[in-house]
Amino acid sequence: MMASAALALLLPSHRFVNSLFDDTFAGVHQLGWFDWALLIPYFSVLIVLSVYGLHRYEIIRNYFKHRKSLLDIPAKEFVRLPRVTVQLPVYNERFVIERLIEEICKMDYPHELLQIQVLDDSTDDTHLFAADLVERYRNLGYPLEYHHRTNRHGFKAGALQEGLETATGEFIAIFDADFVPPHDFLMRTIHHFTDPKVGVVQTRWSYLNRNYNLLTEVEAMMLDGHFILEHGARSRAGLFFNFNGTAGIMRRAMIDDAGGWQHDTLTEDSDLSYRAQLKGWRFVYMPGLDCPSELPVEMHGFQVQQSRWAKGLTQVACKLSRQIWNAEIPWRVKIEALLHLTPNLTYPLMIVVSALMLPVMIVRFYMGVWQMMLIDFPLIFASFWSISAFYVIAYREVHPQTWKRAFLLLPMLMAVGIGLTLINTRAVLEALFGIKTGFVRTPKFAIEGTAPAKHTPAKKSDEQYRRRSGWLPWAELAVGAYFFVMVVFAIQTLNYLAVPFLSLFVFGYLWAGATTLYQEHQDRLRWTRARKLDLQQASRY
């Protein structure tokens, strides 16, 4: 009896395993020209995607190869400290401007050698509030200057370039409004410039609200991949890497030599970085010095930020690729630079793969399991496993004690990445076709730590800072439904190995769309309640 019961339990699993390798339909259908018209572009795109996946393995290899060659400690120090200008570009930053100015004024650097420029392009009440703050700190003896532009010509790049016209510093430190730099930032970075070839010192970002919610944890994990592995590998291997536009300090002579701040791309920092390095300037990365900053706490704010970076980096690739290719620099530097500037091309390629996936699944149903696995496994190794290894290693470098949590966050990270596909595809296509758009700021609300159980991330006056998502979440829900159909088809055709992979796409698109719609609905309710309360209070008077 026990043996028969055990056999009964094993039979379903035995059938499941057999179904995974069922070649019943292999050879029944001969592939025709239409089938090949689907398969060839599908696998061609996957091969291109795999190139960028294999590139992640190369970054990991370079990181560990040069891991011990840290550049945190300069070879020598200045006998007399040089003059430094700190630039604070601001645009409608009502909630964080006071914290920023307060922390900058705590900088450990002689006041007589320091100039602090608040470069304010605000169109809301931040303008008056910031002007009052600057005046208050000036009366206390701090070397602050306030510059307000009535136009946003050139956006952040234009503000920085105009600030240089009155800058007195030999070196320029830049901080975005949501950053809280450590007080010893200047004293720890300035001495690297004793080497006359050094043009930039970039520090690592850390995050005030990393544990605010699941989204911010994933965002931090993604950025750690950039700052720990990418910057670490490129800087130590002698490859080009980019200044990140904030939490860094630059030599004024380098900015001028490279052609100054230019505003024909949305990532003026990467543009200037590559022009400067092509001129022979050397960049230093300090992973041991971190500058806390604020992460977007809502899905659409995060998507807008990522799409701006995707479009800007692609614009830089269009602008400088030929110059990089023709430059008299080593081939490995050229190839790495081009791979660095073009990874966002994978987003429109993912759209192509998504559109072809269902018809290709139908065609591949007749190819046979072993033939499919022979193709799939190398592609999975080059793409899926490279992403997993990349971000798990980065997480472990930052959190060695709790690094196993990275495996729990990994599915969410991939889902969030998938949720960026539509908005970043639009951004990349706009860059490729030369469509100009304005600089869209990322909302910041001075949020730190973790979220209370029923926390609303911003004040009632934040409505003007929120950008509506429009058609995007509805399109994400539609694409998520399309992938759900593919999951059903995969189950019906016994293609169980594809189900976990396809389910990530379902979850990624549906989560992105549903989260955005829910957050905007909550914003409207909160705003309506606030308006009603204001009207009630006004009626009492």
VOGU-3710 file (C-alpha; in Angstrom, 3 decimals, decimal comma):
1> mmasaalall> 0,000/0,000/0,000  2,778/2,457/0,895  4,604/1,724/-2,335  1,477/2,349/-4,430  0,786/5,597/-2,554  4,335/6,806/-3,173  3,993/5,890/-6,855  0,768/7,885/-7,040  2,568/10,933/-5,626  5,448/10,597/-8,053
11> lpshrfvnsl> 3,309/10,202/-11,189  2,221/13,886/-11,478  5,786/15,155/-11,033  7,000/12,487/-13,471  4,507/13,706/-16,065  5,527/17,325/-15,435  9,219/16,530/-15,986  8,379/14,556/-19,130  6,320/17,494/-20,428  9,352/19,764/-20,140
21> fddtfagvhq> 11,197/17,594/-22,632  8,275/16,570/-24,839  9,416/16,660/-28,487  6,159/15,284/-29,870  5,713/18,124/-32,344  9,383/18,468/-33,342  9,721/18,013/-37,075  5,970/18,089/-37,754  6,141/21,637/-39,093  8,872/22,703/-41,502
31> lgwfdwalli> 9,984/26,297/-40,955  9,004/28,521/-43,880  10,045/31,998/-44,950  7,501/33,629/-42,616  8,847/31,681/-39,644  12,387/32,734/-40,440  11,202/36,336/-40,882  10,196/36,168/-37,224  13,070/34,111/-35,829  15,980/35,951/-37,463
41> pyfsvlivls> 15,160/39,482/-36,141  14,086/38,014/-32,792  17,359/36,210/-32,151  19,398/39,018/-33,725  17,979/41,434/-31,179  18,596/38,940/-28,371  22,235/38,633/-29,455  22,639/42,425/-29,295  21,066/42,428/-25,830  23,451/39,649/-24,842
51> vyglhryeii> 26,436/41,809/-25,822  25,434/44,332/-23,171  24,885/41,447/-20,749  28,370/40,094/-21,376  29,671/43,624/-20,878  28,409/43,455/-17,298  30,619/40,423/-16,706  33,561/42,434/-18,027  32,773/45,252/-15,587  32,666/42,736/-12,732
61> rnyfkhrksl> 36,007/41,268/-13,860  37,641/44,709/-14,028  36,237/45,641/-10,646  37,781/42,674/-8,866  40,997/42,897/-10,859  41,606/46,507/-9,748  39,752/46,357/-6,456  42,756/47,160/-4,278  44,012/50,140/-6,271  42,018/52,711/-4,310
71> ldipakefvr> 42,444/56,414/-5,040  40,820/57,798/-1,878  44,112/59,137/-0,507  45,927/61,765/-2,620  49,671/61,441/-3,195  50,341/64,856/-1,612  48,523/67,864/-0,182  48,359/71,585/-0,910  50,652/73,710/1,220  48,164/76,569/0,813
81> lprvtvqlpv> 44,529/75,683/0,197  43,095/76,995/-3,095  39,926/79,038/-3,469  36,745/77,005/-4,066  33,337/77,982/-5,454  30,379/75,821/-4,412  27,490/75,945/-6,891  23,978/74,955/-5,808  21,675/74,735/-8,871  18,060/74,984/-7,708
91> ynerfvierl> 14,701/74,791/-9,468  11,470/74,753/-7,431  13,050/73,010/-4,419  10,914/74,488/-1,643  11,132/71,419/0,598  14,899/70,822/0,501  16,560/74,204/-0,086  16,821/75,083/3,614  18,472/71,760/4,497  20,906/72,153/1,598
101> ieeickmdyp> 22,060/75,664/2,534  22,318/74,740/6,205  24,586/71,759/5,457  26,745/73,640/2,949  27,383/76,360/5,519  28,786/73,688/7,853  31,547/72,868/5,342  34,952/72,551/6,973  36,865/75,026/4,782  38,218/78,542/5,424
111> hellqiqvld> 35,445/81,052/4,722  37,869/83,503/3,127  38,648/80,848/0,481  35,031/79,835/-0,089  32,307/81,205/-2,345  28,811/79,659/-2,269  26,515/80,410/-5,211  22,799/79,617/-4,984  21,798/79,442/-8,673  18,023/79,622/-8,506
121> dstddthlfa> 15,830/79,164/-11,597  12,671/78,711/-9,523  9,283/79,833/-10,778  7,430/79,201/-7,506  7,760/80,546/-3,956  11,174/78,873/-3,625  12,579/82,090/-5,129  11,542/84,352/-2,242  12,203/81,717/0,412  15,739/81,004/-0,896
131> adlveryrnl> 16,554/84,704/-1,172  15,568/85,210/2,482  17,640/82,190/3,547  20,722/83,470/1,745  20,320/86,917/3,270  19,957/85,412/6,742  23,143/83,329/6,415  25,066/86,221/4,852  24,267/88,307/7,921  25,776/85,514/10,013
141> gypleyhhrt> 29,039/85,827/8,068  28,744/82,972/5,564  30,047/83,636/2,014  26,736/83,092/0,176  25,572/84,713/-3,060  22,096/84,507/-4,565  21,535/84,430/-8,326  18,015/84,226/-9,702  17,318/83,866/-13,414  13,998/84,917/-14,882
151> nrhgfkagal> 14,415/82,385/-17,679  15,566/78,757/-17,737  17,792/79,076/-20,786  19,936/75,956/-20,957  18,278/74,583/-17,797  20,849/73,331/-15,257  23,770/73,619/-17,712  22,803/77,220/-18,462  22,619/78,080/-14,760  26,036/76,528/-14,071
161> qegletatge> 27,634/78,313/-17,030  26,206/81,687/-16,009  27,408/81,059/-12,463  30,954/80,603/-13,781  30,907/84,203/-15,019  31,109/85,446/-11,422  32,816/82,420/-9,875  36,060/83,247/-8,087  37,156/79,707/-7,270  39,907/77,772/-8,990
171> fiaifdadfv> 37,798/74,692/-8,260  34,022/74,254/-8,556  32,042/71,923/-6,282  28,449/71,149/-7,305  25,560/69,804/-5,229  21,983/69,220/-6,307  19,266/70,372/-3,949  18,505/66,984/-2,390  22,098/66,248/-1,324  23,502/66,498/2,192
181> pphdflmrti> 27,292/66,575/1,755  29,536/65,633/4,681  31,237/68,543/6,407  34,720/67,330/5,460  33,865/66,953/1,762  36,159/69,717/0,504  39,088/68,826/2,750  38,976/65,193/1,599  38,650/65,930/-2,120  40,649/69,094/-2,788
191> hhftdpkvgv> 44,119/67,596/-2,357  43,674/65,236/-5,316  44,083/68,332/-7,472  47,724/68,624/-6,492  48,091/66,437/-9,595  47,711/69,022/-12,408  46,196/66,409/-14,739  43,211/65,720/-12,463  40,099/67,529/-13,670  37,318/65,964/-11,573
201> vqtrwsylnr> 36,911/64,203/-8,248  33,607/62,317/-8,054  32,296/60,851/-4,794  29,795/58,060/-4,199  26,115/58,676/-3,619  24,385/57,225/-0,579  20,707/57,553/0,281  18,820/59,229/3,102  15,652/57,230/2,424  17,017/53,921/1,135
211> nynlltevea> 14,611/51,950/3,341  11,607/54,225/2,844  9,740/51,642/0,753  10,383/48,723/-1,583  10,844/51,014/-4,585  13,582/53,078/-2,906  15,403/49,881/-1,886  15,402/48,760/-5,514  16,493/52,206/-6,730  19,406/52,188/-4,285
221> mmldghfile> 20,394/48,704/-5,437  20,405/49,875/-9,080  22,477/52,961/-8,303  24,909/50,899/-6,225  25,583/48,883/-9,365  26,560/52,113/-11,101  28,609/53,681/-8,306  30,255/50,561/-6,892  30,913/48,375/-9,932  30,782/50,669/-12,966
231> hgarsraglf> 32,599/53,672/-11,519  34,898/51,420/-9,516  35,881/49,281/-12,506  36,223/52,112/-15,026  38,141/54,505/-12,807  40,631/51,889/-11,611  41,158/50,348/-15,057  42,025/53,696/-16,624  38,786/53,869/-18,656  36,515/56,869/-19,201
241> fnfngtagim> 33,756/57,417/-16,642  31,378/60,276/-16,048  30,999/63,031/-13,511  27,465/62,610/-12,144  26,519/66,279/-12,077  26,546/66,503/-8,290  28,572/65,409/-5,243  31,801/66,184/-7,073  34,385/68,902/-7,541  35,919/70,099/-10,820
251> rramiddagg> 38,905/72,140/-11,919  37,719/75,419/-13,476  40,484/75,255/-16,101  39,197/71,838/-17,204  35,656/73,130/-17,707  36,933/75,957/-19,886  39,353/73,741/-21,807  36,595/71,234/-22,632  34,299/73,945/-24,003  32,259/74,794/-20,907
261> wqhdtlteds> 28,790/73,650/-19,945  26,687/72,961/-23,044  22,931/72,429/-23,001  22,284/70,463/-26,199  21,836/67,268/-24,137  19,856/66,503/-20,973  22,931/65,031/-19,271  25,296/67,964/-19,434  27,513/66,227/-16,853  28,241/63,184/-19,062
271> dlsyraqlkg> 28,699/65,448/-22,090  31,317/67,584/-20,333  32,942/64,477/-18,833  33,647/62,886/-22,193  34,763/66,116/-23,843  37,193/66,687/-20,971  38,596/63,156/-20,970  39,069/63,297/-24,738  41,189/66,386/-24,024  43,402/64,309/-21,729
281> wrfvympgld> 42,035/65,259/-18,306  42,029/62,545/-15,669  39,057/61,813/-13,393  39,323/60,463/-9,840  36,610/58,443/-8,128  36,406/58,256/-4,329  34,171/55,314/-3,321  35,085/55,795/0,335  33,478/59,247/0,516  29,705/59,090/0,206
291> cpselpvemh> 27,237/61,966/-0,111  23,696/61,256/1,129  20,866/62,134/-1,253  17,134/61,570/-1,637  15,603/58,870/-3,846  12,231/59,292/-5,603  9,572/57,599/-3,482  6,918/57,247/-6,183  7,017/55,193/-9,367  6,338/57,941/-11,906
301> gfqvqqsrwa> 8,867/60,310/-10,342  11,453/57,559/-10,644  10,438/56,834/-14,248  10,748/60,504/-15,213  14,232/60,674/-13,677  15,377/57,519/-15,467  13,947/58,609/-18,812  15,786/61,938/-18,557  19,047/60,094/-17,921  18,317/57,622/-20,741
311> kgltqvackl> 17,599/60,375/-23,244  20,545/62,498/-22,149  23,072/59,678/-22,335  21,798/58,690/-25,789  22,088/62,324/-26,886  25,709/62,330/-25,720  26,311/59,122/-27,703  24,879/60,742/-30,849  26,943/63,875/-30,260  30,325/62,366/-29,394
321> srqiwnaeip> 30,480/58,797/-30,775  32,341/59,783/-33,943  34,758/61,947/-31,952  35,401/59,058/-29,548  35,900/56,603/-32,424  38,413/58,872/-34,174  40,287/59,852/-31,004  43,867/58,713/-30,463  43,053/56,593/-27,425  43,370/52,825/-26,835
331> wrvkieallh> 40,755/50,610/-28,477  39,630/49,216/-25,156  38,874/52,774/-23,983  36,908/53,505/-27,164  34,830/50,343/-26,959  34,114/50,794/-23,258  33,094/54,425/-23,824  30,648/53,478/-26,579  29,174/50,651/-24,501  28,833/53,072/-21,599
341> ltpnltyplm> 26,976/55,680/-23,655  24,618/53,349/-25,546  23,073/50,829/-23,072  19,687/52,536/-23,240  19,335/51,369/-26,836  18,335/48,074/-25,249  14,952/49,562/-24,279  13,545/49,906/-27,829  15,119/46,533/-28,596  13,152/45,092/-25,683
351> ivvsalmlpv> 9,981/46,466/-27,279  10,875/44,603/-30,483  11,477/41,396/-28,518  8,185/41,859/-26,660  6,234/42,331/-29,884  7,807/39,244/-31,486  7,753/36,998/-28,444  4,240/35,544/-28,811  4,450/34,673/-32,543  7,964/33,323/-32,020
361> mivrfymgvw> 6,699/31,145/-29,169  4,119/29,682/-31,555  6,814/28,931/-34,164  9,227/27,526/-31,592  6,547/25,170/-30,293  7,326/23,016/-33,322  11,113/23,244/-33,095  11,621/20,775/-30,251  12,657/21,364/-26,657  16,332/20,491/-27,020
371> qmmlidfpli> 16,770/22,811/-29,990  15,160/25,649/-28,029  17,285/24,995/-24,936  20,456/25,002/-27,033  19,632/28,572/-28,035  18,003/29,789/-24,827  20,604/28,847/-22,246  23,500/30,894/-23,729  21,171/33,902/-24,091  19,888/33,516/-20,530
381> fasfwsisaf> 23,471/33,292/-19,264  24,447/36,427/-21,175  21,432/38,506/-20,154  19,433/37,298/-17,128  22,326/35,873/-15,120  24,581/38,847/-15,862  22,002/41,219/-14,345  21,659/38,958/-11,298  25,387/38,688/-10,715  25,953/42,409/-11,311
391> yviayrevhp> 23,494/43,706/-8,728  23,995/40,991/-6,125  27,750/41,683/-6,101  27,160/45,442/-5,851  24,738/44,932/-2,965  27,231/42,691/-1,176  29,957/45,331/-1,478  27,731/47,894/0,254  25,986/45,568/2,733  28,352/42,672/3,471
401> qtwkraflll> 26,439/41,691/6,609  22,987/41,460/5,014  23,929/40,755/1,398  21,566/37,771/1,084  18,663/40,206/1,034  19,800/41,036/-2,503  18,298/37,755/-3,690  14,909/38,798/-2,274  15,129/42,185/-3,998  16,382/40,798/-7,307
411> pmlmavgigl> 12,955/39,867/-8,781  11,660/43,327/-7,827  14,700/44,973/-9,397  14,091/43,158/-12,660  10,398/44,016/-12,543  11,195/47,702/-11,962  13,657/47,619/-14,857  10,976/46,133/-17,081  8,591/48,859/-15,933  10,995/51,461/-17,335
421> tlintravle> 10,866/49,995/-20,846  8,067/52,103/-22,359  9,061/55,516/-20,995  12,762/54,947/-21,690  12,014/53,703/-25,218  10,236/56,981/-25,903  13,195/58,901/-24,435  15,751/57,020/-26,559  13,738/57,461/-29,761  13,408/61,187/-29,055
431> alfgiktgfv> 17,188/61,363/-28,685  17,839/59,403/-31,881  15,427/61,536/-33,926  16,630/64,819/-32,435  13,362/65,697/-30,681  14,060/68,362/-28,068  12,240/68,384/-24,726  12,613/70,409/-21,562  14,454/69,412/-18,412  11,923/67,739/-16,106
441> rtpkfaiegt> 12,921/67,868/-12,453  12,566/64,942/-10,093  10,231/65,838/-7,182  12,006/66,007/-3,813  10,295/66,315/-0,448  13,055/66,090/2,214  12,083/62,519/3,057  14,444/60,529/5,249  14,371/57,128/6,917  11,437/54,745/6,547
451> apakhtpakk> 7,793/55,426/5,790  5,166/55,267/8,547  2,331/52,828/7,955  -0,005/55,420/6,442  2,494/58,010/5,335  1,826/60,366/2,471  5,206/61,396/1,081  4,625/65,105/0,599  2,894/68,103/2,017  -0,431/69,348/0,770
461> sdeqyrrrsg> 1,340/72,090/-1,228  3,278/69,645/-3,381  0,685/69,378/-6,183  2,619/71,796/-8,382  5,708/69,542/-8,136  3,973/66,406/-9,376  4,012/65,540/-13,053  0,994/63,637/-14,383  1,728/60,344/-16,084  -0,831/60,666/-18,890
471> wlpwaelavg> -1,097/57,625/-21,158  1,913/55,790/-19,759  0,340/53,658/-16,955  -2,507/52,587/-19,240  -0,027/51,456/-21,867  1,906/49,564/-19,180  -1,257/47,784/-18,072  -2,022/46,847/-21,692  1,466/45,427/-22,259  1,231/43,565/-18,951
481> ayffvmvvfa> -2,018/41,980/-20,154  -0,288/41,003/-23,418  2,423/39,186/-21,477  -0,225/37,485/-19,332  -1,652/36,021/-22,533  1,844/34,728/-23,310  2,051/33,084/-19,887  -1,249/31,305/-20,536  -0,032/30,198/-23,960  3,261/28,946/-22,516
491> iqtlnylavp> 1,382/26,811/-19,989  -0,979/25,446/-22,637  1,946/24,477/-24,898  3,888/22,903/-22,001  6,624/25,536/-22,298  6,964/25,730/-18,512  10,560/26,951/-18,561  9,375/30,248/-20,078  6,710/30,895/-17,431  8,936/32,437/-14,676
501> flslfvfgyl> 10,654/34,695/-17,218  7,362/35,867/-18,753  5,818/36,330/-15,310  8,467/38,948/-14,520  7,241/40,963/-17,497  3,633/40,599/-16,381  4,453/41,749/-12,863  6,825/44,524/-13,983  4,383/46,213/-16,359  1,297/45,718/-14,184
511> wagattlyqe> 3,085/46,917/-11,053  4,420/50,043/-12,785  1,048/50,977/-14,272  -1,111/50,114/-11,262  1,248/51,780/-8,771  1,317/55,026/-10,729  -2,470/55,153/-11,063  -2,955/54,355/-7,377  -0,477/57,012/-6,243  -2,047/59,648/-8,475
521> hqdrlrwtra> -5,496/58,709/-7,162  -4,234/59,102/-3,583  -2,680/62,464/-4,502  -6,001/63,710/-5,877  -7,859/62,592/-2,764  -5,300/64,245/-0,484  -5,324/67,436/-2,516  -9,143/67,532/-2,516  -9,242/67,070/1,265  -6,660/69,825/1,717
531> rkldlqqasr> -8,644/72,233/-0,475  -11,843/71,480/1,427  -10,057/72,112/4,714  -8,695/75,431/3,419  -12,177/76,491/2,292  -13,675/75,529/5,638  -11,048/77,529/7,501  -11,539/80,507/5,170  -15,325/80,423/5,681  -14,844/80,782/9,448
541> y> -13,325/84,197/8,923
//
